[in-house]
Amino acid sequence: MILDNSLNHYFFQLYKKNMQFLQQKTNEEDIALGQVLCLHEIYINEGLSQGALASKLTVDGATITRAMKVMMEKGYVHRERNAIDRRAYGIYLTEKGRNEYENVSKYFLELENNLCEVLTDMEKMALLHLLEKICSSPKMNQFLD
């Protein structure tokens, strides 16, 4: 049970509101939210394998395979054989994918501005520090393996 004044309650509320906001915005763009998250990871880590992408997004390989198929059909990404390990492929953004990512990434900035508009700069820095501390906790990360 999630108590109304617990951290879990507020984390859940933030997550739900964030996802609703981003879902609404991405629906206007004809791109699924999951595809935007994939584009983001590929944008900052070009050449990633599908397995590494799945791990970073904490989803299973089948989910990434389906997302990659759709994103390749839309012309957002392409795969290239890894020069070192010829059995592996890296995922790269196409020019269209880069443009689409830059177009929808503005929603993440808008969301962060909306979230932080009631905070002072000092409160925002303190919150960021605390969230980083929580997210880097070994007990939190044991669930990602």
Secondary structure, 3 states (H helix, E strand, C coil): CCCCCCHHHHHHHHHHHHHHHHHHHHHCCCCCHHHHHHHHHHHHCCCECHHHHHHHHCCCHHHHHHHHHHHHHCCCEEEEECCCCCCCEEEEECHHHHHHHHHHHHHHHHHHHHHHCCCCHHHHHHHHHHHHHHHCCHHHHHHHC
